[in-house]
Amino acid sequence: MPDPTRTDVPVRDAATVILLRNDREEPAVLMGQRGKQAVFMPGKFVFPGGGLDAQDAEVTLHGVPSAICMARLTADTDIRKARGLLAAAIREVWEETGQPLARKDAASPAAADAQPQGWRDFFGAGYAPDASGLTFVFRAITPPGRPRRFDARFFLGNAALIDGDPDDFSRAQDELGHLQWVPLSKTRELDLPFITEVVLAEVQNRIKHPDTNHPVPFFSHDGDRSRFREL
């Protein structure tokens, strides 16, 4: 059980991506299962994502989201970290699913060795990271008392952003198992973290009301109290 009195766990910036696929009978999202022995959320089905690395801010993005999206993303941080979070989102999708959110026409495989260590495979495969199709849709800080805590920004993107076969997970690392496109109506049948259920509700609301200028919900904590506000 979480220890609500534990306050010594640092909060790490993180990025998560909800990829939405619309070429089937109903919309589906890309999810995978965390290992049963994982320290954080063991056995849970989650979206691809993970912590921000210092090297992510060094990567050149070939395209960023809309001006309003960037304004919300930088509401509580600077532009360098914001761009790093976008890069981290792309890197985590690549590492955990093998799927590139990228442009090949801007890539330079010969320059891969000049990239930060965690990005060399991505560039070496002929890809250049492109964040222009991502939308900042949710932010959540892990509650106190957890073994790990993250300040996670959630980005929504269409599966059409993938350069390649969306069903090919052969390049995925071993961080997530049972990678699959889950129909939205079936997601509640999985073992989900609370915050993933909340984010899925936000995604479904955006699908239902695509033309609304949606605010970005922010789940945070004030002492022992958790609250939602809007960015």
N, C-alpha and C positions, 0 to 999 in steps of 0.2 A: 504493500500500500504506500502511496505517496506520503511523505512527511511534510505537512504544511508548515512546520516550524523551521524547516531548513531554508536558510537565506543565503548560503555561500556559493550557490551555483551561478556562474556568470551567464548572462544572456548574450547569445551569439546571433548576429545578423544572418538571415537565411532567405532563400528564394525557392518557391514552389511553382510548378507549372501544371495547369489544367488544360490538357489538349482535348479539344472537342471535335468529334468526327461526325459528319453529316451525310455520308454516302450510304447509309443503311436505312432500315425501316424506321428507326428512331435514333436520335442523337446518342452517342456513346462517348465515354471518357476513358483515357488511358490510366490504368492503375496497376499496382503491383503489391505484393505482400512482403512485409518486413519479416526477417528471420525470427523464429520462435525464441532464440537466445539473445536477441538484440536488447541492449540496455534501454533504449528509448522506443516506446510503442511496439513491443514484441508481438509478432503475429498479426498486426493490424494491416489492413489494406489502405494504401495511401497513394497520393499523386507523386510523381518524381520530384525530388527537391533535396536541398541540403544546405549546409553552411556556406557563407561567403568566405572565400579565400582572398588573401591580400593580392595575389596575382591576378584576380579577376578584373581589378580596376586598370590593369596594364594592357588589357586586350582592346583592340580597335573593333568597335561595333559598326557594321555596315547597315545602318538604319536603326532608328530608335522609335518608340511609340509616339502617339500624338502629343501636341503641346499640353493639352489638359491632363493627359495621363502623366506626363513628366512633371507637371506642376504638383499633382497630388503625391507623386512618388518622392519629390524633394521637399514636401511640406515639413518634414521633421529631420531632414538630412541634407547633405550637400550633393552637388551634381556628380562628383567623382564616385561617391558611394552608390548613388542611384544607378549610374552606368555599370558599376561593378556588380550590383544586384541583378541587373538584366543579363550581364555576361554569366553570372553564376547560375541563373535559371537555365540558360542554354547549355552550359557545361554539365549541369546535373542531369538534364534530359539525355544528353549524349552518354554520360557515364552509366546511368541506371537503365536506360532503354536501348541505347545504340542508335537513337534517332537524331539526325542533325537538323536543327532549325538554322538554316544557312542559305548562303548564295554561293554557287560555284563560279559564277562569272567574276566575282571579286576576289577569288581565292588565289593564293600563291604557295603551292605545296613546297616549293624550293626554300621558302622562308620559314618553314616549320621550326627549324632548329633555333630560330631567333625568338620564338614565342616562349612564354612562361611554361614551366615543366608540365603542368596539368593540362595544357592546351596543345601540346605538340602532336598528339594523335589526331585531334580534330582537324588542325590545319594540314597535317601530313596526308590526311585522307582527301584533301582537295576542297575543304569547306572554309567559308568565312562566316562568322556568326552574324546573324541578322535578327534584330529584336523589333523590327518595325511592325510586325503583326501581333505583338503581345499587348495586352491591356491589363493594367493594374486594377484588380477587382476586390482585394481583401488584404487585411493586415491583422496578424494575431501574435500576441506574446504568450508563450507557454506559462501557465500559472506557477506560482511558487510551490515548492515541495516536490517538483519532478527531478529525476536524476540528471536531466539535461534540459536547458531552456533556450528557446529561440525567439527572435523577433522576426517572424516570417512574413514576407510579402508574397502574395499569391497572384500569379499572372495567368490570364486566360488567352488561349490561342487556338486557331483552327488547325486541324490536322493537315490541311493543305499546305501549311508552312513547312512540313517535313520534305526534305529533298530525298526522295526515294520511296521505297515500299513501306507503308505504315505498319505492316504486319511482320516485318523482318526485325527480330530482336537479337539476331545472331552476334551483334557487336556489343551487347549489353554486358556490363560487369555483374558481379554476383550480389549486389546490394539489395535488389528486389527479386523475389520469385513470383511465379505465376503471372507474368506480365500479360495483360489482356485489355481489349477494348470492352468496357462494361456498359451496356445500355443504361441510360439514366434510371429507367424504371426498375432495374435490377440492383442498383448500387446499395439499397437499404438491406439487401439480403446478405451483404458482406459484413465482416467484423471491422467497423470503422471507428476511428477516433471521433470524439465529440466535435472537434473543430472541423473535421472533414465533412461531417453531416451538415454543419452550418454553411460551409463554403458551397457545398452541392446545392443547397437551397438558394443561395445567392445566384449561382449559375443558372438554375432553372428559372428564376425570376427574370434574369437578363434575356433568356431565350424567349420567355413569354412576352416580355416588353422590350423588344430590341431597339426601339427608337427613343427610349427614355434616357435622359442624362443621369445615369445612376451615380450616387455617391459611393465612396469606398468605405465599407464598414471596418471599424478598428476595434478589436477585442483586446482590452488591456486590464490592468489591475491596480487598485489603489489600496495598499495594505492587504487586508484579508478579503477585500471586495473586488469582484470582477465586474466589468461593465463594457458596454458597446457604445461607441460614438462614431461619428462620420468624418471622413477626411474630405 
